[in-house]
């Protein structure tokens, strides 16, 4: 059989397209395989800003997934909306040696609504590839092109993709009109992560090569607090065809108020009259705000509404009043407008809420930031924070959703960065008082009262809204050191005025005390053990952080069975360290009564990695001492 020259050329051309040797795992340096579940062979982003209202983002990522754990790092999706178009999306899978398995075009991607479970209006959508690997390792090439009128949001760049993911090459390049003034902020740059930067009056490029995978460590600070990141923003931007300026926070705040809030403030006269009747003769602005806050809690419910100016402009206040629902923007703005109608000033406030990697607004980088809105009430020299989406939170209590972080106050005269409340280790207080009886058979019968304040309140008051079954499940997890636990009685007292939550419990547990040859052995500290011990590392890389401090205090009487005497009792212990304080005492009140007194204080802070082992030993000592056992025997 004879083959023409053209046929032979086409044959070998097809082989060259089907085989990509550079994607073979053999081509990955050994240093990039160590500790890696996946390797980013190439991450390339090119951004073209052709005008204040036009931006194109072209991205290509080539990732070799080494095992099942690495698969979770593969994101084959792209979002879009009415002002953001996906002009190209495709993916190609290759086997371990770079042989093409399959190419996926746009028709292979599922088109779904980006619903959050509570949105009733949502124009955000996503294209995603529902890909199931047939074997590991494999390589995926994923490429997208996006055209958008929203130049307010520019993707940040980090050459580090995630923990346990190495990087062979990563780059970002931005071309822009100089008059738009591209701003950038470089964070966590160091010799540990060698980066290259090139820039001109209308362009900038960052790139990095051959970064090994890093292991996550217990108590490490957030990802963006330890790895290099570059943030980008245009001083002159557009948000859904509304032009804006962010030279500084003052200018940005003025634009925000005038463009997004000023025309939303109308409140129906009937509602204003109703509010004035509720307020009566009250003159104190805080008490007036408390009345309005309660009114909003009772009248409205939270429903996400992700339409409008990129989900940034709130519904009209009169529409919230009519419909009785809204998202964080709508309910916060509605509360602000009600207060304004009765002469009480307050500020619409933008925040990064929750436990995201990014918690603080960057005070030195004026730009569109944040994912949530709360209300700020100025009171003399203090600020009160109102979470307007909650129907159950006490007035003025923000909890750990928005505590201790930079936020942006939006005022008619401009924006201002301030910090929300920091709950200290003494604010976050849990006290436990009570008693228990040990029976001759080793059973425990007890009564305790637990009072939680500060952020401890925030984590506990939800219990009253749980089913009885879930309440009991919670307590079995909380007191998991007590086997055979039975909760006989539960009584809650939620005091929103003082922000305190009390739990009165009656409980029993068979065989709490271990019977060994007629002797009973049991841990005196039954109700507040701290078993957590941080992982031990031969060599630690990152600093460590206690994000929030707290105090636990306990005082429990222990009644021994008649006819028993103490054979061996643990000694108390006191430790005072830079990380916190621990003291536990086991005092004898009478031959059959003892008192366990305990105090644990953990301080908020970020500490150098050299101190990690000292902290680990501190927690190890606490865990061991908390479980100290007494031995009693019949006289």
ZISUL-V990698 format. One record per backbone hydrogen bond with DSSP energy under -1.0 kcal/mol. NH is the residue of the N-H (numbers start at 1). CO is the residue of the C=O. Records with the same first field share a line. If there is no record, write none. Layout:
# ZISUL-V990698
NH: CO  CO
This chain:
# ZISUL-V990698
8: 4
9: 5
10: 6
11: 7
12: 8
13: 9
14: 10
15: 11
16: 12
17: 13
18: 14
19: 15
20: 98
23: 20
24: 21
25: 96
27: 24
28: 25
32: 29
34: 30
36: 33
37: 164
38: 164
39: 64
40: 166
41: 39  62
42: 62
43: 169
44: 60
45: 171
46: 58
47: 173
48: 56
49: 175
50: 54
51: 54
54: 51
55: 148
56: 48
57: 146
58: 46
59: 144
60: 44
61: 142
62: 42
63: 140
64: 39
65: 138
66: 37
67: 37
73: 70
74: 71
78: 127
80: 125
81: 84
84: 81
85: 147
87: 145
88: 145
90: 143
91: 104
92: 141
93: 102
94: 139
95: 99
98: 95
100: 18
101: 93
102: 93
104: 91
108: 105
109: 106
110: 128
112: 126
114: 124
115: 113
120: 304
123: 306
125: 80
126: 112
127: 78
128: 110
129: 76
131: 129
138: 65
139: 94
140: 63
141: 92
142: 61
143: 90
144: 59
145: 88
146: 57
147: 85
148: 55
149: 83
151: 149  238
152: 238
157: 230
164: 214
165: 162
166: 38
167: 211
168: 40
170: 208
171: 43
172: 206
173: 45
174: 204
175: 47
176: 202
180: 177
181: 178
183: 233
185: 231
187: 229
193: 190
196: 207
198: 205
200: 203
204: 174
205: 198
206: 172
207: 196
208: 170
210: 168
211: 167
220: 217
225: 222
226: 223
227: 223
229: 187
230: 157
231: 185
233: 183
235: 181
236: 180
237: 244
239: 242
242: 239
244: 237
246: 235
252: 248
253: 249
254: 250
255: 251
256: 252
257: 253
258: 254
259: 255
260: 256
261: 257
262: 257
264: 261
272: 268
273: 269
274: 270
275: 271
276: 272
277: 273
278: 274
279: 275
280: 276
282: 279
288: 284
289: 285
290: 286
291: 287
292: 288
293: 289
294: 290
295: 291
296: 292
297: 293
298: 294
299: 295
300: 296
301: 324
303: 326
306: 121
310: 308
312: 309
317: 264
320: 316
321: 317
322: 318
323: 319
324: 320
326: 301
331: 327
332: 328
333: 329
334: 330
335: 331
336: 332
337: 333
338: 334
339: 335
340: 336
341: 337
343: 340
344: 339
347: 376
349: 374
350: 408
351: 372
354: 401
361: 406
365: 362
371: 351
372: 351
374: 349
375: 386
376: 347
377: 384
379: 382
382: 379
384: 377
386: 375
388: 386
397: 394
404: 421
407: 418
408: 350
409: 416
410: 348
411: 414
414: 411
415: 249
416: 409
418: 407
420: 405
428: 424
429: 427
430: 551
431: 451
432: 553
433: 449
434: 555
435: 447
436: 557
437: 445
438: 559
439: 443
442: 439
444: 509
445: 437
446: 507
447: 435
448: 505
449: 433
450: 503
451: 431
452: 501
453: 429
456: 453
458: 454
459: 455
461: 457
463: 460
464: 461
465: 462
466: 463
471: 467
472: 468
473: 469
474: 470
475: 471
476: 472
477: 473
478: 474
479: 475
482: 479
486: 508
488: 506
489: 506
491: 504
493: 502
495: 500
499: 495
500: 495
501: 452
502: 493
503: 450
504: 491
505: 448
506: 489
507: 446
508: 486
509: 444
513: 442
514: 521
516: 519
519: 516
520: 632
521: 514
522: 630
524: 628
526: 524
544: 607
545: 219
546: 605
550: 602
551: 428
552: 600
553: 430
554: 598
555: 432
556: 596
557: 434
558: 594
559: 436
560: 592
564: 561
565: 633
567: 631
568: 631
573: 584
575: 582
577: 580
581: 601
582: 575
583: 599
584: 573
585: 597
587: 595
589: 593
590: 593
593: 590
594: 558
595: 587
596: 556
597: 585
598: 554
599: 583
600: 552
601: 581
602: 550
603: 579
605: 546
607: 544
611: 608
612: 609
615: 611
616: 612
617: 613
618: 614
619: 615
620: 616
621: 617
622: 618
623: 619
624: 620
625: 621
626: 622
628: 625
630: 522
631: 568
632: 520
633: 565
635: 563
